[in-house]
């Protein structure tokens, strides 16, 4: 009866309206960027485009897809995202599996856990981080974009809590059958952890794809920038040559339409991947977070 009360109905309607408005606030900027990217140079320059293209044209996209600098940065961004997700999930999963054991089976587990948590609150800082990457000769390499952020303590805690929620009988049965810990992790834990793995992989992908600051620090040549760093340098620059517009094309293109087309194409891979992982999203977060 509580669910049929008037106050519950008011709450449901209010909550629905609030979430709908919140969703609009999130999606309207993307719609605006898409509308500007398909608008004519005059309309974009006059700033009269809201949420629908004015003077529809796809020239900005043809220019963007023909820009070799943009395509190279996009390929580097894809490569960096895939490798970062694989490395990060491998490290996080193995660390979470070890830390999910009891203190009897893993002496010092609490100490290691607190060391990881400490790094969430305090970090060495920008300069020490750069010195470490430099001393390891990773400047201007792909590994400079992958290894410094490979260990996500937050993701590790979510995975750790999920592993602790699994019945211990699963592991005990595998150990009795002669399996080692790597075999238990690979054949027992991972198959039943698909929601958490999919959710954390999505976190890793989005974080790696959108990360631009490390590219500015660790990559000295613009030709080695990942897409997020390339887009950042493009947005803050008023030089049309940085966005792939030649002097002959200036009369036909607006830098804003080209920039917005590149921004939308840059966001497209994550938008395409998200629907396939969305079904695991809620379940993975709830299973990994609501624990002691």
C-alpha contacts under 8 A as a table, 3 or more apart, distances in Angstrom:
res1	aa1	res2	aa2	distance
1	X	4	X	5.19
1	X	5	X	6.54
2	X	5	X	5.35
2	X	8	X	7.25
3	X	8	X	5.96
3	X	9	X	7.65
4	X	8	X	6.69
4	X	9	X	6.93
5	X	8	X	5.33
5	X	9	X	6.42
6	X	9	X	5.08
6	X	10	X	6.22
7	X	10	X	5.06
7	X	11	X	6.14
8	X	11	X	5.01
8	X	12	X	6.12
9	X	12	X	5.04
9	X	13	X	6.24
10	X	13	X	5.24
10	X	14	X	6.03
11	X	14	X	5.09
11	X	15	X	5.84
12	X	15	X	5.13
12	X	16	X	6.05
13	X	16	X	5.11
13	X	17	X	6.19
14	X	17	X	5.20
14	X	18	X	6.07
15	X	18	X	5.08
15	X	19	X	6.11
16	X	19	X	5.27
16	X	20	X	6.05
17	X	20	X	5.05
17	X	21	X	6.17
18	X	21	X	5.21
18	X	22	X	6.13
19	X	22	X	4.89
19	X	23	X	6.00
20	X	23	X	5.04
20	X	24	X	6.23
21	X	24	X	5.02
21	X	25	X	6.26
22	X	25	X	5.12
22	X	26	X	6.48
23	X	26	X	5.13
23	X	27	X	6.25
24	X	27	X	5.13
24	X	28	X	5.62
25	X	28	X	5.64
25	X	29	X	7.36
26	X	29	X	6.69
26	X	30	X	7.74
27	X	30	X	5.37
27	X	31	X	6.37
28	X	31	X	4.99
28	X	32	X	6.11
28	X	51	X	7.67
29	X	32	X	5.01
29	X	33	X	6.21
30	X	33	X	5.09
30	X	34	X	6.19
30	X	264	X	7.62
31	X	34	X	5.03
31	X	35	X	6.09
31	X	51	X	5.92
32	X	35	X	5.04
32	X	36	X	6.18
32	X	49	X	7.67
32	X	50	X	5.83
32	X	51	X	4.85
32	X	52	X	7.45
33	X	36	X	5.25
33	X	37	X	6.15
33	X	260	X	5.49
33	X	261	X	7.57
33	X	263	X	7.86
33	X	264	X	6.99
34	X	37	X	5.15
34	X	38	X	6.50
34	X	260	X	6.93
34	X	261	X	7.00
34	X	264	X	6.53
35	X	38	X	5.38
35	X	39	X	6.33
35	X	49	X	6.95
35	X	50	X	7.06
35	X	51	X	5.59
35	X	52	X	5.03
35	X	53	X	4.46
35	X	54	X	7.78
36	X	39	X	5.03
36	X	44	X	6.17
36	X	49	X	6.10
36	X	50	X	7.64
36	X	52	X	7.82
36	X	53	X	6.09
36	X	54	X	7.89
36	X	256	X	7.62
36	X	257	X	5.74
36	X	260	X	6.73
37	X	53	X	7.84
37	X	58	X	7.74
37	X	60	X	6.56
37	X	61	X	7.71
37	X	256	X	7.53
37	X	257	X	4.32
37	X	258	X	6.51
37	X	259	X	7.70
37	X	260	X	5.13
37	X	261	X	4.81
38	X	53	X	5.62
38	X	54	X	7.71
38	X	55	X	7.94
38	X	56	X	5.48
38	X	57	X	5.22
38	X	58	X	5.51
38	X	59	X	7.89
38	X	60	X	7.20
38	X	257	X	7.07
38	X	261	X	7.74
39	X	43	X	6.37
39	X	44	X	6.34
39	X	49	X	7.51
39	X	53	X	4.78
39	X	54	X	4.91
39	X	55	X	5.26
39	X	56	X	4.87
39	X	57	X	5.75
39	X	58	X	7.87
39	X	257	X	6.98
40	X	43	X	5.37
40	X	44	X	6.25
40	X	54	X	6.42
40	X	55	X	4.91
40	X	56	X	6.11
40	X	57	X	6.02
40	X	253	X	7.86
40	X	254	X	7.85
40	X	257	X	7.81
41	X	44	X	5.28
41	X	45	X	6.01
41	X	252	X	6.65
41	X	253	X	5.50
41	X	254	X	4.80
41	X	257	X	7.13
42	X	45	X	5.17
42	X	46	X	6.03
42	X	254	X	7.80
43	X	46	X	5.11
43	X	47	X	6.13
43	X	48	X	5.74
43	X	49	X	6.42
43	X	54	X	6.09
43	X	55	X	7.00
44	X	47	X	5.03
44	X	48	X	6.60
44	X	49	X	6.35
44	X	254	X	6.90
44	X	256	X	6.77
44	X	257	X	6.69
45	X	254	X	6.76
45	X	256	X	7.64
48	X	54	X	7.91
49	X	52	X	6.60
49	X	53	X	6.39
49	X	54	X	6.21
50	X	53	X	7.68
53	X	56	X	5.59
57	X	60	X	7.57
58	X	61	X	5.45
58	X	62	X	6.56
59	X	62	X	5.08
59	X	63	X	6.11
59	X	253	X	7.85
60	X	63	X	5.10
60	X	64	X	6.08
60	X	253	X	7.04
60	X	257	X	6.05
60	X	258	X	4.94
60	X	261	X	6.29
61	X	64	X	4.87
61	X	65	X	6.02
61	X	258	X	7.18
61	X	261	X	5.88
61	X	262	X	7.65
62	X	65	X	5.29
62	X	66	X	6.19
63	X	66	X	5.13
63	X	67	X	6.25
63	X	244	X	7.33
63	X	245	X	7.57
63	X	258	X	7.52
64	X	67	X	5.11
64	X	70	X	7.03
64	X	244	X	7.12
64	X	258	X	6.72
64	X	261	X	7.06
64	X	262	X	6.31
65	X	68	X	7.76
65	X	70	X	7.67
65	X	71	X	7.02
66	X	71	X	7.96
67	X	70	X	5.43
67	X	71	X	6.40
67	X	244	X	5.62
68	X	71	X	5.07
68	X	72	X	5.98
69	X	72	X	5.17
69	X	73	X	6.17
69	X	223	X	7.22
69	X	244	X	7.55
70	X	73	X	5.12
70	X	74	X	6.07
70	X	227	X	7.34
70	X	230	X	7.56
70	X	244	X	7.92
70	X	262	X	7.84
71	X	74	X	4.95
71	X	75	X	6.16
72	X	75	X	5.13
72	X	76	X	6.25
72	X	223	X	7.74
73	X	76	X	5.07
73	X	77	X	6.08
73	X	223	X	7.43
73	X	224	X	7.16
73	X	225	X	5.84
73	X	226	X	4.84
73	X	227	X	4.57
73	X	230	X	6.51
74	X	77	X	4.93
74	X	78	X	6.19
74	X	226	X	6.48
74	X	227	X	4.84
74	X	266	X	7.34
75	X	78	X	5.07
75	X	79	X	6.11
75	X	226	X	7.73
75	X	227	X	7.81
76	X	79	X	5.05
76	X	80	X	5.94
76	X	224	X	7.46
76	X	225	X	7.24
76	X	226	X	5.04
76	X	227	X	6.89
77	X	80	X	5.07
77	X	81	X	6.01
77	X	209	X	6.31
77	X	226	X	4.44
77	X	227	X	5.04
77	X	228	X	7.28
78	X	81	X	5.10
78	X	82	X	6.15
78	X	209	X	7.50
79	X	82	X	5.36
79	X	83	X	6.15
80	X	83	X	5.34
80	X	84	X	5.83
80	X	142	X	6.87
80	X	145	X	7.07
80	X	146	X	6.88
80	X	208	X	7.19
80	X	209	X	7.82
80	X	226	X	7.50
81	X	84	X	5.15
81	X	85	X	6.04
81	X	204	X	7.83
81	X	205	X	5.66
81	X	208	X	5.28
81	X	209	X	5.73
82	X	85	X	5.30
82	X	86	X	6.29
82	X	205	X	7.33
83	X	86	X	5.19
83	X	87	X	6.04
83	X	146	X	7.23
84	X	87	X	5.25
84	X	88	X	5.75
84	X	146	X	5.15
84	X	147	X	7.71
84	X	150	X	6.66
84	X	204	X	7.29
84	X	205	X	7.68
84	X	208	X	6.84
85	X	88	X	5.22
85	X	89	X	5.89
85	X	201	X	6.13
85	X	204	X	5.44
85	X	205	X	5.97
85	X	208	X	7.84
86	X	89	X	5.41
86	X	90	X	6.11
87	X	90	X	5.21
87	X	91	X	6.22
87	X	146	X	7.85
87	X	150	X	6.45
88	X	91	X	5.24
88	X	92	X	5.92
88	X	149	X	7.88
88	X	150	X	4.53
88	X	151	X	5.94
88	X	152	X	7.31
88	X	204	X	7.44
89	X	92	X	5.06
89	X	93	X	5.75
89	X	197	X	7.71
89	X	200	X	7.68
89	X	201	X	6.83
90	X	93	X	5.34
90	X	94	X	6.24
91	X	94	X	5.44
91	X	95	X	6.10
91	X	150	X	7.33
91	X	151	X	6.60
92	X	95	X	5.21
92	X	96	X	5.94
92	X	151	X	6.30
92	X	152	X	6.98
92	X	153	X	7.82
92	X	155	X	7.01
92	X	156	X	5.11
92	X	159	X	7.65
93	X	96	X	5.15
93	X	97	X	6.08
93	X	156	X	7.01
93	X	159	X	6.85
94	X	97	X	5.13
94	X	98	X	6.35
94	X	185	X	7.97
95	X	98	X	5.28
95	X	99	X	6.18
95	X	156	X	7.13
96	X	99	X	5.13
96	X	100	X	5.93
96	X	156	X	5.59
96	X	157	X	7.04
96	X	159	X	5.94
96	X	160	X	4.50
96	X	163	X	7.48
97	X	100	X	5.25
97	X	101	X	7.14
97	X	160	X	6.57
97	X	163	X	6.71
97	X	185	X	7.25
98	X	101	X	5.87
98	X	106	X	7.57
99	X	102	X	7.84
99	X	106	X	7.65
99	X	109	X	5.88
99	X	112	X	7.89
99	X	113	X	7.07
99	X	160	X	6.83
100	X	160	X	5.59
100	X	161	X	7.45
100	X	163	X	6.30
100	X	164	X	5.67
101	X	105	X	6.28
101	X	106	X	6.13
101	X	109	X	7.81
101	X	164	X	7.89
102	X	105	X	5.45
102	X	106	X	6.06
102	X	109	X	7.63
103	X	106	X	4.92
103	X	107	X	5.00
103	X	108	X	6.78
103	X	109	X	5.85
103	X	110	X	7.41
104	X	107	X	5.87
106	X	109	X	5.66
108	X	111	X	5.23
108	X	112	X	6.41
109	X	112	X	5.27
109	X	113	X	6.16
110	X	113	X	5.03
110	X	114	X	6.17
111	X	114	X	5.23
111	X	115	X	6.23
112	X	115	X	5.05
112	X	116	X	6.35
113	X	116	X	5.20
113	X	117	X	6.25
114	X	117	X	4.90
114	X	118	X	5.91
115	X	118	X	5.07
115	X	119	X	6.65
116	X	119	X	5.44
116	X	120	X	6.99
116	X	153	X	6.33
117	X	120	X	5.19
117	X	121	X	6.99
117	X	153	X	6.85
118	X	121	X	5.38
118	X	122	X	6.13
119	X	122	X	5.06
119	X	123	X	5.61
119	X	153	X	7.94
120	X	123	X	7.24
120	X	153	X	6.76
120	X	154	X	7.92
124	X	128	X	5.95
124	X	129	X	6.63
125	X	128	X	5.81
125	X	129	X	6.19
126	X	129	X	5.19
126	X	130	X	6.19
127	X	130	X	5.07
127	X	131	X	6.18
128	X	131	X	5.04
128	X	132	X	6.20
129	X	132	X	5.22
129	X	133	X	6.30
129	X	148	X	7.98
130	X	133	X	5.14
130	X	134	X	5.96
130	X	217	X	7.75
130	X	218	X	7.48
131	X	134	X	4.97
131	X	135	X	5.98
132	X	135	X	5.17
132	X	136	X	6.24
133	X	136	X	5.19
133	X	137	X	6.46
133	X	138	X	5.58
133	X	139	X	6.52
133	X	144	X	6.60
133	X	148	X	7.88
134	X	137	X	5.04
134	X	138	X	5.97
134	X	139	X	5.70
135	X	138	X	7.73
138	X	141	X	5.34
138	X	142	X	7.71
138	X	143	X	6.19
138	X	144	X	5.22
139	X	144	X	6.06
139	X	218	X	5.28
139	X	219	X	6.31
139	X	220	X	7.92
140	X	144	X	7.11
140	X	218	X	6.03
140	X	219	X	4.57
140	X	220	X	6.32
140	X	221	X	7.50
140	X	224	X	7.19
141	X	144	X	5.66
141	X	145	X	7.56
141	X	219	X	7.33
142	X	145	X	5.49
142	X	146	X	6.67
143	X	146	X	4.88
143	X	147	X	5.66
144	X	147	X	6.08
144	X	148	X	6.65
144	X	218	X	6.28
145	X	148	X	6.87
145	X	149	X	7.60
145	X	214	X	6.42
145	X	215	X	6.73
145	X	218	X	7.40
146	X	149	X	6.05
146	X	150	X	6.00
147	X	150	X	4.90
147	X	151	X	7.98
148	X	151	X	7.69
149	X	152	X	6.77
151	X	156	X	7.86
152	X	155	X	5.38
152	X	156	X	6.18
153	X	156	X	4.85
153	X	157	X	6.15
154	X	157	X	5.24
154	X	158	X	6.47
155	X	158	X	5.12
155	X	159	X	6.21
155	X	200	X	6.36
156	X	159	X	5.12
156	X	160	X	5.88
157	X	160	X	4.86
157	X	161	X	6.15
157	X	288	X	7.95
158	X	161	X	5.31
158	X	162	X	6.33
158	X	196	X	7.97
158	X	285	X	7.64
158	X	288	X	4.55
158	X	289	X	5.65
159	X	162	X	5.00
159	X	163	X	6.20
159	X	196	X	6.75
159	X	197	X	7.94
159	X	288	X	5.95
160	X	163	X	5.22
160	X	164	X	6.30
160	X	288	X	7.51
161	X	164	X	5.08
161	X	165	X	6.38
161	X	287	X	7.82
161	X	288	X	5.23
161	X	289	X	6.65
161	X	291	X	6.32
162	X	165	X	5.17
162	X	166	X	6.89
162	X	193	X	7.69
162	X	196	X	7.47
162	X	287	X	5.89
162	X	288	X	4.48
162	X	289	X	7.66
163	X	166	X	5.47
163	X	189	X	7.37
163	X	193	X	7.93
164	X	167	X	7.94
165	X	287	X	7.96
166	X	170	X	7.76
167	X	170	X	5.93
167	X	171	X	7.86
168	X	171	X	5.51
168	X	172	X	6.28
169	X	172	X	4.91
169	X	173	X	5.94
170	X	173	X	5.44
170	X	174	X	6.48
170	X	188	X	7.10
171	X	174	X	5.13
171	X	175	X	6.13
171	X	184	X	6.47
171	X	188	X	7.21
172	X	175	X	5.08
172	X	176	X	6.12
173	X	176	X	5.17
173	X	177	X	6.34
174	X	177	X	5.08
174	X	178	X	6.60
174	X	179	X	5.52
174	X	184	X	6.42
174	X	188	X	7.77
175	X	178	X	5.10
175	X	179	X	4.93
175	X	180	X	6.55
175	X	181	X	8.00
175	X	184	X	7.54
176	X	179	X	7.30
179	X	183	X	5.64
179	X	184	X	6.25
180	X	183	X	5.21
180	X	184	X	6.16
181	X	184	X	4.93
181	X	185	X	6.05
182	X	185	X	5.09
182	X	186	X	6.06
183	X	186	X	5.14
183	X	187	X	5.70
183	X	188	X	7.58
184	X	187	X	5.43
184	X	188	X	5.09
184	X	189	X	6.46
185	X	188	X	5.74
185	X	189	X	4.89
185	X	190	X	6.09
186	X	189	X	6.30
186	X	190	X	5.52
186	X	191	X	7.56
187	X	190	X	6.45
187	X	191	X	6.57
188	X	191	X	6.08
188	X	192	X	6.94
189	X	192	X	5.64
189	X	193	X	6.15
190	X	193	X	4.93
190	X	194	X	6.61
191	X	194	X	6.01
193	X	196	X	5.55
193	X	197	X	6.10
194	X	197	X	5.04
194	X	198	X	5.91
194	X	280	X	7.89
195	X	198	X	5.22
195	X	199	X	6.12
195	X	280	X	4.73
195	X	281	X	6.92
195	X	283	X	6.27
195	X	284	X	4.50
196	X	199	X	5.11
196	X	200	X	6.03
196	X	280	X	7.40
196	X	281	X	7.86
196	X	283	X	7.62
196	X	284	X	4.13
196	X	285	X	6.78
196	X	287	X	7.50
196	X	288	X	6.83
197	X	200	X	5.27
197	X	201	X	5.87
197	X	284	X	7.62
198	X	201	X	5.08
198	X	202	X	6.22
198	X	277	X	6.22
198	X	280	X	6.38
198	X	281	X	7.41
198	X	284	X	7.56
199	X	202	X	5.14
199	X	203	X	6.45
199	X	277	X	6.96
199	X	280	X	6.25
199	X	281	X	5.17
199	X	284	X	5.75
199	X	285	X	7.03
200	X	203	X	4.91
200	X	204	X	6.22
201	X	204	X	5.01
201	X	205	X	6.06
202	X	205	X	5.05
202	X	206	X	6.10
202	X	274	X	7.46
202	X	277	X	7.22
203	X	206	X	5.37
203	X	207	X	6.05
204	X	207	X	5.16
204	X	208	X	5.99
205	X	208	X	5.26
205	X	209	X	5.91
205	X	270	X	7.86
206	X	209	X	5.16
206	X	210	X	6.07
206	X	270	X	6.82
207	X	210	X	5.43
207	X	211	X	5.92
208	X	211	X	5.22
209	X	227	X	7.67
209	X	228	X	6.65
210	X	228	X	5.49
211	X	214	X	6.94
211	X	215	X	7.77
211	X	228	X	6.08
211	X	229	X	7.42
212	X	215	X	5.38
212	X	216	X	6.66
212	X	226	X	7.49
212	X	227	X	7.90
212	X	228	X	4.82
212	X	229	X	4.22
212	X	230	X	7.94
212	X	232	X	7.06
213	X	216	X	5.17
213	X	217	X	6.48
213	X	229	X	6.85
214	X	217	X	5.03
214	X	218	X	5.87
214	X	219	X	7.80
215	X	218	X	5.46
215	X	219	X	5.26
215	X	225	X	5.97
215	X	226	X	6.67
215	X	229	X	5.75
216	X	219	X	5.88
216	X	220	X	7.20
216	X	225	X	7.68
216	X	229	X	6.47
217	X	220	X	7.30
219	X	222	X	7.42
219	X	224	X	6.35
219	X	225	X	6.50
220	X	224	X	7.71
221	X	224	X	5.59
221	X	225	X	7.10
222	X	225	X	5.20
222	X	230	X	7.42
225	X	228	X	7.90
225	X	229	X	5.73
225	X	230	X	5.69
226	X	229	X	5.55
226	X	230	X	6.15
227	X	230	X	4.91
227	X	231	X	6.01
227	X	266	X	7.11
228	X	231	X	5.16
228	X	232	X	6.18
228	X	266	X	7.85
229	X	232	X	5.04
229	X	233	X	6.20
230	X	233	X	5.29
230	X	234	X	6.05
231	X	234	X	4.89
231	X	235	X	6.02
231	X	259	X	7.99
231	X	262	X	7.55
231	X	263	X	6.94
232	X	235	X	5.21
232	X	236	X	6.36
233	X	236	X	5.46
233	X	237	X	6.13
234	X	237	X	5.18
234	X	238	X	7.79
234	X	242	X	5.96
234	X	243	X	6.08
234	X	259	X	7.35
235	X	238	X	7.55
235	X	259	X	6.83
237	X	240	X	7.94
237	X	242	X	7.24
238	X	255	X	7.93
239	X	242	X	5.66
239	X	243	X	7.52
240	X	243	X	5.38
240	X	244	X	6.70
240	X	245	X	5.41
240	X	246	X	7.24
240	X	250	X	7.78
240	X	255	X	6.11
241	X	244	X	5.13
241	X	245	X	5.14
241	X	246	X	5.87
241	X	247	X	7.78
242	X	245	X	7.40
243	X	255	X	7.25
243	X	258	X	6.89
243	X	259	X	6.71
245	X	249	X	5.97
245	X	250	X	6.55
245	X	253	X	7.52
245	X	255	X	7.74
246	X	249	X	5.29
246	X	250	X	6.52
247	X	250	X	5.42
248	X	251	X	6.91
249	X	252	X	5.37
249	X	253	X	6.10
250	X	253	X	5.34
250	X	254	X	7.09
253	X	257	X	7.23
253	X	258	X	7.27
254	X	257	X	5.38
254	X	258	X	6.52
255	X	258	X	5.19
255	X	259	X	5.97
256	X	259	X	5.03
256	X	260	X	5.98
257	X	260	X	5.14
257	X	261	X	6.05
258	X	261	X	5.12
258	X	262	X	6.23
259	X	262	X	5.17
259	X	263	X	6.15
260	X	263	X	4.91
260	X	264	X	6.09
261	X	264	X	5.16
261	X	265	X	6.13
262	X	265	X	5.11
262	X	266	X	5.92
263	X	266	X	4.96
263	X	267	X	6.29
264	X	267	X	5.13
264	X	268	X	6.13
265	X	268	X	5.02
265	X	269	X	7.66
266	X	269	X	6.91
267	X	270	X	5.85
267	X	271	X	6.40
268	X	271	X	4.99
268	X	272	X	6.14
269	X	272	X	5.13
269	X	273	X	6.21
270	X	273	X	5.07
270	X	274	X	5.95
271	X	274	X	5.47
271	X	275	X	7.41
272	X	275	X	6.53
272	X	276	X	7.85
273	X	276	X	5.74
273	X	277	X	6.87
274	X	277	X	5.31
274	X	278	X	5.78
275	X	278	X	5.06
275	X	279	X	7.51
276	X	279	X	6.99
277	X	280	X	5.61
277	X	281	X	6.49
278	X	281	X	4.91
278	X	282	X	7.66
279	X	282	X	7.20
279	X	283	X	7.84
280	X	283	X	5.54
280	X	284	X	5.74
281	X	284	X	5.33
281	X	285	X	6.25
282	X	285	X	5.33
282	X	286	X	6.14
283	X	286	X	5.31
283	X	287	X	6.03
284	X	287	X	5.36
284	X	288	X	6.14
285	X	288	X	5.30
285	X	289	X	5.96
286	X	289	X	5.41
286	X	290	X	5.91
287	X	290	X	6.34
288	X	291	X	7.25
